[in-house]
Amino acid sequence: MLKEKQIKQLFSSIHSHPEKRNVYWYLTEISAFKWIFSITRELIENDENFRNYLKNLLQNQYFPFEQTIRFLRNVLNHATSSNITLKTEDYEIQKDFILSPKVQRVNQLKWSATIKLNFIYSKYIKQWQWNKNYWIKNDIDFKKLKPNIPLENLVSRHNLYLLAELCFNISKIAEKNTNLKRPTHQIQRKTHWNTKLKN
């Protein structure tokens, strides 16, 4: 049953304070991030062509990109409220993976658990025709993660948008250069992102 009084209060609060977060912000914005990062993670795990293409495209930024997306996917999938804070299960297994000897050796981490994403579009994507200095920078130190830390202390909302945009752009490039299959239920949408990549 719908709770009329509570719904009226929510709408009244949104009308009076549109800049503040609320359940509708969570259901739209955060759900969109959750969907984008989850799909990207699933493609990396399950589509070998996409994974290999991504490794070749991103080079030394593949590992920090993949680990950042994995982390966000875990946190957002476990979130149950608009106040998104960390739970131990969001990062514990990933931290152990990052600190494993093989991963440390292959990625030359020198026993650091800090994932440093420093992605400049023009350096890695030859199709990029927009601002040559357009970039994403985000560091996550898995050794310092604890329960109840707000996600935005680690990845700002601005960076969530930049990462979502990067996932979109990468998928469009990969679609043209691999056998990446579109989901049959995909809805075609036009966004301003399309204008940043050369057809």
C-alpha positions in Angstrom: 0.0 0.0 0.0 1.2 3.5 -0.7 1.7 5.7 2.3 0.0 9.0 1.3 1.4 11.1 4.2 5.0 10.0 3.6 4.7 10.5 -0.2 3.4 14.0 0.4 6.2 14.8 2.8 8.8 13.6 0.2 7.4 15.7 -2.6 7.1 18.7 -0.3 10.7 18.3 0.8 11.9 18.0 -2.8 9.9 21.1 -3.9 11.3 23.1 -0.9 14.9 21.9 -1.1 15.6 20.6 -4.7 19.4 20.8 -4.1 19.3 18.2 -1.3 19.4 14.4 -1.8 16.3 12.3 -1.6 14.9 8.9 -2.5 14.2 10.0 -6.0 17.8 11.1 -6.5 18.8 7.7 -5.3 16.4 5.8 -7.6 17.5 7.7 -10.7 21.1 8.9 -10.5 22.6 6.2 -8.3 20.7 3.5 -10.1 22.0 4.7 -13.4 25.6 4.6 -12.1 25.0 1.1 -10.7 23.7 -0.1 -14.1 26.5 1.4 -16.1 29.3 0.1 -13.9 27.7 -3.3 -13.5 27.4 -3.8 -17.3 30.9 -2.7 -17.9 32.2 -5.1 -15.2 30.1 -7.9 -16.8 31.6 -7.2 -20.2 35.1 -7.3 -18.9 34.5 -10.6 -17.1 32.5 -12.4 -19.7 33.5 -11.0 -23.1 37.1 -12.0 -24.0 37.2 -9.9 -27.2 36.1 -6.8 -25.2 38.6 -7.5 -22.4 41.5 -8.0 -24.7 40.6 -4.9 -26.7 40.3 -2.9 -23.5 43.7 -4.0 -22.4 45.3 -3.0 -25.6 43.4 0.3 -25.7 44.0 1.4 -22.1 47.5 -0.1 -21.7 48.9 0.8 -18.3 45.5 2.3 -17.3 43.6 -0.9 -17.8 44.3 -2.3 -14.3 43.3 0.9 -12.4 40.3 1.3 -14.6 39.1 -2.2 -14.1 39.7 -2.2 -10.4 37.9 1.2 -10.0 34.9 -0.1 -11.9 34.9 -3.3 -9.9 35.0 -1.4 -6.6 32.1 1.0 -7.7 30.1 -1.9 -8.9 30.5 -3.7 -5.5 29.7 -0.6 -3.4 26.6 0.5 -5.5 25.2 -3.0 -5.7 25.3 -3.4 -1.9 23.9 0.0 -1.3 20.4 0.1 0.3 20.0 3.8 1.0 20.8 7.2 -0.6 23.5 7.6 2.0 26.1 5.4 0.4 28.7 4.2 2.8 31.2 1.3 2.6 30.6 -2.2 3.9 33.4 -4.6 4.6 32.2 -6.9 1.8 32.5 -4.0 -0.7 36.3 -4.0 -0.6 37.9 -6.8 1.5 38.3 -9.5 -1.2 39.5 -6.9 -3.7 42.1 -5.6 -1.2 43.4 -9.1 -0.7 43.6 -9.5 -4.5 45.5 -6.2 -5.0 47.9 -7.2 -2.3 48.5 -10.7 -3.7 52.2 -11.2 -4.7 51.4 -11.9 -8.4 49.2 -8.8 -8.8 51.8 -6.7 -7.0 54.5 -8.0 -9.3 52.7 -7.7 -12.6 51.4 -4.2 -11.9 54.6 -3.0 -10.1 52.7 -1.8 -7.1 55.6 -2.1 -4.6 53.2 -3.4 -1.9 51.0 -0.4 -2.2 47.2 -1.0 -2.3 46.5 2.4 -3.9 44.7 2.2 -7.3 45.7 5.3 -9.3 43.5 6.1 -12.3 45.0 8.9 -14.3 43.4 8.7 -17.7 43.9 11.4 -20.4 41.6 10.7 -23.4 43.9 12.0 -26.1 46.8 9.8 -24.9 44.9 6.5 -25.2 42.0 7.1 -27.6 43.1 8.1 -31.1 39.5 8.9 -32.1 39.3 11.6 -29.5 38.7 15.0 -31.2 37.6 17.1 -28.3 39.6 18.8 -25.5 43.1 17.3 -25.6 43.5 17.8 -21.9 40.2 16.1 -20.9 41.1 13.6 -18.2 40.0 11.6 -15.2 42.1 11.3 -12.0 41.0 9.3 -9.0 43.0 7.4 -6.3 41.7 4.8 -3.9 43.9 3.4 -1.2 42.4 0.0 -0.2 44.6 -0.2 2.9 42.7 2.8 4.3 39.2 1.6 3.6 36.9 1.0 6.6 33.2 0.4 7.0 30.9 3.5 7.0 33.2 5.7 4.9 31.0 7.6 2.5 31.6 6.7 -1.1 32.0 10.3 -2.1 35.0 10.6 0.1 36.7 8.2 -2.3 35.0 9.0 -5.7 33.3 12.3 -6.1 30.0 12.6 -7.8 31.8 14.5 -10.6 34.2 11.6 -11.1 31.2 9.1 -11.1 29.9 11.0 -14.1 33.3 11.1 -15.8 33.7 7.4 -15.2 30.2 6.6 -16.6 31.1 8.7 -19.6 34.3 6.8 -20.1 32.4 3.5 -19.9 30.0 4.7 -22.6 32.8 6.0 -24.9 34.8 2.8 -24.5 31.8 0.7 -25.4 31.1 2.7 -28.5 34.8 2.4 -29.7 34.9 -1.3 -28.8 31.6 -1.9 -30.7 33.2 -0.6 -33.9 36.4 -2.6 -33.5 35.3 -6.0 -32.0 32.5 -8.5 -32.1 31.0 -6.8 -29.0 27.3 -7.7 -29.1 24.6 -5.2 -28.0 22.0 -6.5 -25.6 18.8 -7.2 -27.6 16.8 -5.0 -25.2 19.1 -2.0 -25.7 17.4 1.4 -26.2 19.1 3.8 -28.6 19.7 7.1 -27.0 21.5 10.3 -28.1 23.6 12.1 -25.6 26.2 14.9 -25.8 28.9 12.2 -25.4 28.4 11.1 -29.0 29.7 14.5 -30.2 33.1 13.9 -28.6 34.1 10.9 -30.6 34.9 11.0 -34.3 32.6 8.7 -36.3 
